[in-house]
Amino acid sequence: MHMSKQTVARNAAGLVVAALALSACNSTGPSLGRSAPSPAAVANSAGIVPDYCPQVSLREGTAILRKGSGDDLQYIASIAATTRSCRVRDGQLFMEVGIAGRLVPGPAARPGSVQLPIRVAILNAGQLVYSQLGQQPISTDPAGGPKDFRYVDRAIRIAVPEGRSLTVYAGFDEGPQNGAKRPGS
């Protein structure tokens, strides 16, 4: 059966959203006789969902990470989908940016794991207001075939912007190539 890229991306985005929802359902143990907080208290501590939550974009050249080439190809990693969620609390925009992708081992892959460098950057009216480089570990078993990965940056806290002026970027980032500085970074 043939699935379009849009269908694959939508399915991957759904998986990321489900992972975000499930990660919020953590329990740290028994309540020790304390009563559960009221729904109003939970809503106030979590913040409100704003009218505006900017889309996540992939910069040109950051959706695919290739290690090696030809017979020396270790792996190709690609980003298939992105998602985000936003909350506003105490004058701050709290964002979570999720990324779903796949790593395909190449002919030179060795059993073990690699760290995929994933950057989330946010610009407000062209000015950098957030940039974080994370590492996503993933196994590279050549006999195991392709592996899916999920990465979520939950640390985003920025001032609520005036208007709809935010641009959110996500993608692989190994740093400047040949000493060149990347625009907007």
C-alpha positions in Angstrom: 0.0 0.0 0.0 1.3 3.5 -0.9 1.1 6.2 1.7 1.8 9.8 0.9 4.5 11.8 2.7 1.8 13.8 4.3 0.1 10.7 5.7 3.4 9.4 7.1 4.2 12.8 8.6 0.7 13.0 10.1 1.1 9.5 11.6 4.5 10.4 13.1 3.1 13.7 14.5 0.3 11.7 16.1 2.9 9.5 17.8 4.8 12.5 19.1 1.6 14.0 20.5 0.7 10.7 22.1 4.1 10.5 23.6 3.8 14.0 25.0 0.4 13.2 26.5 1.6 10.0 28.0 4.7 11.6 29.5 2.4 14.0 31.3 0.7 11.1 33.1 3.7 10.3 35.4 3.1 9.4 39.0 5.7 9.7 41.7 4.1 7.3 44.2 1.3 7.2 46.8 -0.4 10.5 47.8 0.4 9.9 51.5 -3.1 10.9 52.6 -3.1 14.2 50.7 -6.1 15.0 48.6 -5.8 15.6 44.9 -5.7 19.2 43.7 -8.9 20.6 42.3 -9.2 20.9 38.6 -9.1 24.7 38.9 -5.8 24.6 40.8 -4.4 22.3 38.1 -5.5 24.6 35.3 -4.0 27.6 37.0 -0.6 25.9 37.6 -0.5 24.6 34.1 -1.4 28.0 32.5 -3.7 28.7 29.7 -3.6 27.6 26.0 -2.9 30.7 24.0 -4.6 31.6 20.7 -1.1 31.6 19.0 1.3 28.7 19.1 3.8 29.0 16.2 4.5 26.2 13.8 7.9 24.4 13.9 9.9 24.7 10.7 12.9 22.8 9.4 15.7 24.9 8.1 17.1 23.8 4.7 19.8 21.2 5.2 18.8 20.3 8.8 16.2 17.5 8.2 18.8 14.8 7.2 22.0 13.8 8.9 24.3 11.5 7.0 27.5 10.0 8.5 29.9 8.8 5.9 29.2 8.0 2.2 29.3 5.0 -0.2 30.6 1.9 1.5 31.7 4.0 4.5 28.1 5.1 5.2 27.4 4.5 8.9 23.8 5.8 9.0 21.3 8.3 7.6 19.0 10.0 10.2 16.0 12.0 9.0 13.3 14.0 10.7 9.8 13.0 9.6 7.5 15.2 11.7 7.5 18.0 14.2 4.9 19.2 16.7 4.6 21.7 19.5 2.4 22.7 22.4 2.1 26.1 24.2 0.9 27.4 27.5 1.0 30.9 29.0 1.6 31.4 32.7 2.9 34.4 34.7 3.8 36.3 31.5 5.9 33.4 30.1 5.3 31.2 27.1 6.0 27.6 27.9 6.6 25.5 24.8 7.3 21.9 24.2 8.7 21.0 20.7 8.6 17.4 19.6 10.5 15.8 16.8 10.0 12.3 15.3 12.4 10.7 12.9 14.2 7.5 11.8 17.8 6.3 11.6 18.7 3.8 8.9 22.0 2.0 9.3 24.4 2.0 6.4 26.9 -0.6 5.2 29.6 0.6 7.7 27.2 0.6 10.7 28.5 -1.0 13.8 26.5 -2.3 16.8 26.2 0.3 19.5 24.6 3.7 19.7 25.1 7.3 18.5 24.0 10.7 19.8 21.9 12.7 17.3 22.5 16.4 17.7 19.1 18.2 17.6 18.7 22.0 18.0 15.6 23.9 18.7 15.9 27.7 18.1 13.3 30.4 18.4 13.5 33.9 16.9 11.2 36.8 17.9 11.0 39.3 15.1 14.3 38.0 13.8 16.1 38.2 17.2 17.3 34.9 18.7 15.4 34.4 22.0 16.1 30.6 22.6 18.6 28.1 21.3 19.2 24.7 22.8 21.2 21.8 21.5 20.1 18.4 22.7 21.4 14.9 22.1 19.1 12.0 21.3 20.7 8.6 21.8 19.7 5.8 19.4 21.0 2.3 18.8 22.8 1.5 15.6 22.5 -2.3 15.2 23.0 -3.0 11.5 21.1 -6.3 11.8 18.2 -4.5 13.5 17.2 -2.4 10.6 15.8 1.2 10.8 15.0 2.7 14.2 12.5 5.4 15.0 13.4 8.1 17.5 11.5 10.8 19.4 13.0 14.0 20.9 11.1 16.5 23.0 12.5 19.8 24.3 10.5 20.7 27.4 12.7 23.5 28.6 11.4 26.4 26.5 10.4 29.5 28.6 10.3 32.8 26.8 8.5 36.1 27.3 5.1 36.2 25.7 5.6 37.9 22.3 3.8 41.0 21.0 1.8 39.7 18.1 2.6 36.7 16.1 6.3 37.3 15.7 7.9 33.9 16.7 9.7 31.6 14.3 10.5 28.1 15.6 13.2 26.0 14.0 14.2 22.4 14.7 16.7 20.2 13.1 20.0 18.4 13.2 23.0 20.6 14.1 26.6 19.4 14.0 27.8 23.0 14.3 29.3 25.2 11.6 30.8 23.4 8.6 34.3 24.5 7.6 34.2 27.3 10.2 31.2 29.1 8.6 28.7 30.7 10.9 25.0 29.8 10.4 22.6 32.6 9.8 20.4 33.4 12.8 22.6 31.4 15.2 
